[in-house]
Amino acid sequence: MAWEPRENVVDAPDIDEAVIYAFRALFTGTANQGQQQTVVAWLQYVCGDKDQSFRLGGEDGRRASDFAEGKRWVYAQIDHLMSVAALDRAKKIELAKIAKSKTKDR
């Protein structure tokens, strides 16, 4: 699993058979621990979670920076799901939905 970083943020990422099979197993609900870890590692790689999103180069650099930051944002949302705050927020949203449905029933 030595995927190489891309010079241009919009270039297609490296991929290998292990990644393909890991995603297939994940989507069919049969992924083992190693496959799950492969999916997470590849998502970190493809989203550039450790990369600086700033790119040089005037207007083209600004657009590349925006694109890179969008990729990082996607992984930040996935990573956030692992936090206690995300779970607390989900519980509050669910309780609010329940309360709202009870007031409609009256």
CYANA upper distance limits for C-alpha pairs under 8 A (distance plus 0.5 A):
  3 TRP  CA     13 PRO  CA      8.38
  3 TRP  CA     14 ASP  CA      6.08
  3 TRP  CA     15 ILE  CA      7.93
  3 TRP  CA     45 TYR  CA      8.01
  4 GLU  CA     13 PRO  CA      8.42
  4 GLU  CA     14 ASP  CA      7.13
  5 PRO  CA     13 PRO  CA      8.12
  5 PRO  CA     45 TYR  CA      8.37
  6 ARG  CA     11 ASP  CA      6.93
  6 ARG  CA     12 ALA  CA      8.45
  6 ARG  CA     13 PRO  CA      7.52
  7 GLU  CA     11 ASP  CA      8.31
  8 ASN  CA     64 ALA  CA      8.45
  9 VAL  CA     64 ALA  CA      6.94
  9 VAL  CA     67 PHE  CA      7.75
  9 VAL  CA     68 ALA  CA      6.66
 10 VAL  CA     64 ALA  CA      8.09
 10 VAL  CA     67 PHE  CA      8.01
 13 PRO  CA     46 VAL  CA      6.68
 15 ILE  CA     19 VAL  CA      6.89
 15 ILE  CA     20 ILE  CA      8.02
 16 ASP  CA     20 ILE  CA      7.02
 17 GLU  CA     21 TYR  CA      6.60
 18 ALA  CA     22 ALA  CA      6.44
 18 ALA  CA     35 GLN  CA      8.36
 18 ALA  CA     38 THR  CA      8.16
 19 VAL  CA     23 PHE  CA      6.63
 19 VAL  CA     35 GLN  CA      8.35
 19 VAL  CA     38 THR  CA      6.94
 19 VAL  CA     39 VAL  CA      7.05
 19 VAL  CA     42 TRP  CA      7.76
 20 ILE  CA     24 ARG  CA      6.70
 21 TYR  CA     25 ALA  CA      6.57
 21 TYR  CA     35 GLN  CA      8.33
 22 ALA  CA     26 LEU  CA      6.59
 22 ALA  CA     31 ALA  CA      6.93
 22 ALA  CA     35 GLN  CA      5.10
 22 ALA  CA     36 GLN  CA      7.23
 22 ALA  CA     38 THR  CA      7.08
 22 ALA  CA     39 VAL  CA      6.71
 23 PHE  CA     27 PHE  CA      6.59
 23 PHE  CA     31 ALA  CA      8.42
 23 PHE  CA     35 GLN  CA      8.14
 23 PHE  CA     39 VAL  CA      6.81
 24 ARG  CA     28 THR  CA      6.74
 24 ARG  CA     31 ALA  CA      8.48
 25 ALA  CA     29 GLY  CA      6.50
 25 ALA  CA     30 THR  CA      5.38
 25 ALA  CA     31 ALA  CA      4.92
 25 ALA  CA     32 ASN  CA      8.40
 25 ALA  CA     35 GLN  CA      7.97
 26 LEU  CA     30 THR  CA      6.49
 26 LEU  CA     31 ALA  CA      5.23
 26 LEU  CA     35 GLN  CA      8.04
 26 LEU  CA     36 GLN  CA      7.36
 31 ALA  CA     35 GLN  CA      5.99
 31 ALA  CA     36 GLN  CA      6.50
 32 ASN  CA     36 GLN  CA      6.70
 33 GLN  CA     37 GLN  CA      6.71
 34 GLY  CA     38 THR  CA      6.66
 35 GLN  CA     39 VAL  CA      6.78
 36 GLN  CA     40 VAL  CA      6.88
 37 GLN  CA     41 ALA  CA      6.56
 38 THR  CA     42 TRP  CA      6.53
 39 VAL  CA     43 LEU  CA      6.60
 40 VAL  CA     44 GLN  CA      6.70
 41 ALA  CA     45 TYR  CA      6.75
 42 TRP  CA     46 VAL  CA      6.50
 43 LEU  CA     47 CYS  CA      6.31
 43 LEU  CA     75 TYR  CA      7.64
 44 GLN  CA     48 GLY  CA      6.46
 44 GLN  CA     49 ASP  CA      5.90
 44 GLN  CA     50 LYS  CA      8.32
 44 GLN  CA     75 TYR  CA      7.18
 45 TYR  CA     49 ASP  CA      7.35
 46 VAL  CA     71 LYS  CA      8.24
 47 CYS  CA     68 ALA  CA      8.37
 47 CYS  CA     71 LYS  CA      5.13
 47 CYS  CA     72 ARG  CA      5.73
 47 CYS  CA     74 VAL  CA      7.38
 47 CYS  CA     75 TYR  CA      6.38
 48 GLY  CA     68 ALA  CA      7.88
 48 GLY  CA     71 LYS  CA      7.09
 48 GLY  CA     72 ARG  CA      6.22
 49 ASP  CA     71 LYS  CA      8.38
 49 ASP  CA     72 ARG  CA      5.71
 49 ASP  CA     75 TYR  CA      6.86
 49 ASP  CA     76 ALA  CA      7.96
 53 SER  CA     65 SER  CA      5.73
 53 SER  CA     66 ASP  CA      7.95
 53 SER  CA     68 ALA  CA      5.46
 53 SER  CA     69 GLU  CA      5.62
 53 SER  CA     72 ARG  CA      8.10
 54 PHE  CA     61 GLY  CA      8.25
 54 PHE  CA     62 ARG  CA      8.20
 54 PHE  CA     64 ALA  CA      8.31
 54 PHE  CA     65 SER  CA      5.23
 54 PHE  CA     66 ASP  CA      8.47
 54 PHE  CA     68 ALA  CA      8.08
 54 PHE  CA     69 GLU  CA      8.37
 55 ARG  CA     61 GLY  CA      5.43
 55 ARG  CA     62 ARG  CA      7.16
 55 ARG  CA     64 ALA  CA      6.63
 55 ARG  CA     65 SER  CA      5.49
 56 LEU  CA     61 GLY  CA      5.25
 56 LEU  CA     62 ARG  CA      7.87
 57 GLY  CA     61 GLY  CA      4.54
 57 GLY  CA     62 ARG  CA      7.63
 58 GLY  CA     62 ARG  CA      6.71
 59 GLU  CA     63 ARG  CA      6.77
 60 ASP  CA     64 ALA  CA      6.64
 61 GLY  CA     65 SER  CA      6.45
 62 ARG  CA     66 ASP  CA      6.64
 63 ARG  CA     67 PHE  CA      6.68
 64 ALA  CA     68 ALA  CA      6.57
 65 SER  CA     69 GLU  CA      6.55
 66 ASP  CA     70 GLY  CA      6.67
 67 PHE  CA     71 LYS  CA      6.92
 68 ALA  CA     72 ARG  CA      6.81
 69 GLU  CA     73 TRP  CA      6.52
 70 GLY  CA     74 VAL  CA      6.91
 71 LYS  CA     75 TYR  CA      7.30
 72 ARG  CA     76 ALA  CA      6.62
 73 TRP  CA     77 GLN  CA      6.77
 74 VAL  CA     78 ILE  CA      7.08
 75 TYR  CA     79 ASP  CA      6.48
 76 ALA  CA     80 HIS  CA      6.41
 77 GLN  CA     81 LEU  CA      7.11
 78 ILE  CA     82 MET  CA      8.05
 79 ASP  CA     83 SER  CA      8.03
 80 HIS  CA     86 ALA  CA      6.86
 81 LEU  CA     86 ALA  CA      6.04
 81 LEU  CA     87 LEU  CA      7.77
 82 MET  CA     86 ALA  CA      7.71
 83 SER  CA     87 LEU  CA      7.29
 84 VAL  CA     88 ASP  CA      6.69
 85 ALA  CA     89 ARG  CA      6.58
 86 ALA  CA     90 ALA  CA      6.65
 87 LEU  CA     91 LYS  CA      6.73
 88 ASP  CA     92 LYS  CA      6.79
 89 ARG  CA     93 ILE  CA      6.70
 90 ALA  CA     94 GLU  CA      6.69
 91 LYS  CA     95 LEU  CA      6.66
 92 LYS  CA     96 ALA  CA      6.61
 93 ILE  CA     97 LYS  CA      6.76
 94 GLU  CA     98 ILE  CA      6.78
 95 LEU  CA     99 ALA  CA      6.66
 96 ALA  CA    100 LYS  CA      6.54
 97 LYS  CA    101 SER  CA      6.65
 98 ILE  CA    102 LYS  CA      6.76
 99 ALA  CA    103 THR  CA      6.89
100 LYS  CA    104 LYS  CA      6.92
101 SER  CA    105 ASP  CA      6.87
102 LYS  CA    106 ARG  CA      7.29
